[in-house]
Amino acid sequence: MSADGELDLTAAALRADGGDVTTAIEVLARKFEDALPERTTVERRARRFMSGDKRVRSLQVGAGQFAYALRLEGGRVEAWREKTVGGIAIRRDQLELDAWLAGLTDALRDEAAHSDAARAALERLLG
């Protein structure tokens, strides 16, 4: 399966309802943590009180002048993109999951076209 095919499967899982969304976000968070650790922030919370089993609550990935973020709350996903200047968010746009994933992928591909390090990170993410 191609890297784009794997990304399409992740996108399809993100569009699904219920547990599939939670699982897809877990997989996505791990991929970003492995491929772009310096640009990725993942917040996890325990599933139950005093449980060692933690699930992703939020995911944020920096790409160029934007930060792409997801928050999972009670099985519902909120997605947005923030434009940042000097580390300060000056604009926040709510996005549908498809648009969020497409925007982040496009931003990373744009960076990869100009940077060997970004290209290697994108290959780790998609591969």
DAPE-V651625 format. One record per residue. N is the residue number from 1. RES is the residue in three letters. SS is DSSP state (A for helix, B for strand, O for the rest). PSI is psi in whole degrees, -180 to 180 (none if undefined). NEAR is the number of other C-alpha atoms within 10 Angstrom. Layout:
N/RES/SS/PSI/NEAR + N/RES/SS/PSI/NEAR
This chain:
1/MET/O/140/6 + 2/SER/O/164/9 + 3/ALA/A/-41/14 + 4/ASP/A/-35/12 + 5/GLY/A/-40/11 + 6/GLU/A/-40/13 + 7/LEU/A/-37/18 + 8/ASP/A/-39/15 + 9/LEU/A/-40/13 + 10/THR/A/-42/20 + 11/ALA/A/-42/21 + 12/ALA/A/-41/15 + 13/ALA/A/-36/18 + 14/LEU/A/-29/22 + 15/ARG/A/-19/16 + 16/ALA/O/169/13 + 17/ASP/O/165/12 + 18/GLY/O/-140/13 + 19/GLY/A/-29/12 + 20/ASP/A/-37/16 + 21/VAL/A/-45/21 + 22/THR/A/-46/23 + 23/THR/A/-44/16 + 24/ALA/A/-40/19 + 25/ILE/A/-37/25 + 26/GLU/A/-48/18 + 27/VAL/A/-46/14 + 28/LEU/A/-44/19 + 29/ALA/A/-44/22 + 30/ARG/A/-41/18 + 31/LYS/A/-45/17 + 32/PHE/A/-39/23 + 33/GLU/A/-40/18 + 34/ASP/A/-43/14 + 35/ALA/A/-37/20 + 36/LEU/O/61/20 + 37/PRO/O/-33/14 + 38/GLU/O/-14/11 + 39/ARG/O/-2/13 + 40/THR/B/132/21 + 41/THR/B/125/17 + 42/VAL/B/128/20 + 43/GLU/B/128/13 + 44/ARG/B/155/14 + 45/ARG/B/154/14 + 46/ALA/B/143/13 + 47/ARG/O/-39/12 + 48/ARG/O/162/9 + 49/PHE/O/129/8 + 50/MET/O/19/7 + 51/SER/O/141/9 + 52/GLY/O/-12/10 + 53/ASP/O/110/11 + 54/LYS/B/147/12 + 55/ARG/B/153/17 + 56/VAL/B/130/23 + 57/ARG/B/-39/19 + 58/SER/B/155/21 + 59/LEU/B/132/23 + 60/GLN/B/133/20 + 61/VAL/B/129/22 + 62/GLY/B/136/21 + 63/ALA/B/104/22 + 64/GLY/O/-130/13 + 65/GLN/O/7/13 + 66/PHE/B/152/20 + 67/ALA/B/126/20 + 68/TYR/B/127/22 + 69/ALA/B/147/22 + 70/LEU/B/147/22 + 71/ARG/B/131/19 + 72/LEU/B/122/17 + 73/GLU/B/111/12 + 74/GLY/O/39/9 + 75/GLY/O/-5/12 + 76/ARG/B/139/11 + 77/VAL/B/132/19 + 78/GLU/B/132/14 + 79/ALA/B/143/21 + 80/TRP/B/167/18 + 81/ARG/B/133/23 + 82/GLU/B/135/18 + 83/LYS/B/130/18 + 84/THR/B/143/16 + 85/VAL/B/120/11 + 86/GLY/O/32/7 + 87/GLY/O/4/10 + 88/ILE/B/129/9 + 89/ALA/B/124/14 + 90/ILE/B/-11/10 + 91/ARG/B/138/11 + 92/ARG/B/124/14 + 93/ASP/B/123/12 + 94/GLN/B/141/13 + 95/LEU/B/150/17 + 96/GLU/O/157/14 + 97/LEU/A/-41/18 + 98/ASP/A/-45/14 + 99/ALA/A/-37/15 + 100/TRP/A/-51/20 + 101/LEU/A/-42/19 + 102/ALA/A/-43/15 + 103/GLY/A/-44/17 + 104/LEU/A/-44/20 + 105/THR/A/-45/18 + 106/ASP/A/-43/13 + 107/ALA/A/-41/16 + 108/LEU/A/-37/18 + 109/ARG/A/-38/17 + 110/ASP/A/-44/15 + 111/GLU/A/-40/17 + 112/ALA/A/-29/17 + 113/ALA/O/-20/10 + 114/HIS/O/-2/10 + 115/SER/O/128/12 + 116/ASP/A/-39/11 + 117/ALA/A/-41/11 + 118/ALA/A/-37/19 + 119/ARG/A/-43/17 + 120/ALA/A/-40/13 + 121/ALA/A/-42/19 + 122/LEU/A/-40/20 + 123/GLU/A/-40/14 + 124/ARG/A/-38/15 + 125/LEU/A/-45/19 + 126/LEU/A/-19/16 + 127/GLY/O/none/14
